[in-house]
Amino acid sequence: MRKLLIPFILVHFLVSCDTPKNKTLKEGIWLATLKVMDHQLLPFNFDLHKNKEGQYRLQI
């Protein structure tokens, strides 16, 4: 049992040391929902684009 535990911990450590990836939003048309009174959902579309300065612009 001990012979299996050490390789498992080693593999787990190596896999968890992956470099963090840049998380960015995908541009385009998105569908979102808002929870309103009486737990009803209100769906709506919005358009997401990145401007020249790198900031996101959201248009409903």
C-alpha positions in Angstrom: 0.0 0.0 0.0 2.8 2.4 0.9 4.5 1.7 -2.5 1.3 3.0 -4.3 0.9 6.0 -2.0 4.2 7.7 -2.8 3.8 7.6 -6.6 0.2 8.8 -6.3 1.3 11.8 -4.2 4.1 12.6 -6.6 1.9 12.4 -9.7 -0.8 14.5 -7.9 1.9 17.2 -7.1 3.2 17.3 -10.6 -0.2 17.7 -12.1 -1.3 20.4 -9.7 1.8 22.5 -10.5 0.5 23.5 -13.9 1.0 27.2 -14.8 -2.2 29.3 -14.4 -3.9 30.2 -17.6 -5.1 33.7 -18.6 -8.9 33.7 -18.1 -10.6 35.9 -20.7 -14.2 36.3 -21.7 -15.1 35.2 -25.2 -16.5 38.0 -27.3 -19.9 37.7 -29.0 -23.5 37.3 -28.1 -24.3 35.8 -24.7 -27.5 34.7 -23.0 -28.0 35.5 -19.3 -30.9 35.2 -16.9 -31.9 37.3 -13.9 -34.0 35.9 -11.0 -36.8 38.3 -10.4 -39.8 38.3 -8.0 -41.5 35.0 -7.2 -38.3 33.1 -8.4 -39.1 33.7 -12.0 -36.3 33.9 -14.5 -35.9 36.8 -17.0 -33.7 35.8 -19.9 -31.9 38.4 -22.0 -29.2 38.6 -24.6 -26.1 40.9 -24.5 -23.2 41.5 -26.8 -19.7 41.6 -25.4 -16.8 43.1 -27.2 -13.3 44.3 -26.2 -12.2 47.8 -27.2 -8.7 49.0 -28.2 -7.7 49.7 -24.6 -8.5 46.1 -23.6 -11.6 46.9 -21.7 -14.9 45.0 -22.2 -18.0 46.7 -23.6 -21.4 45.2 -22.9 -24.4 46.2 -24.9 -27.9 45.0 -24.0 
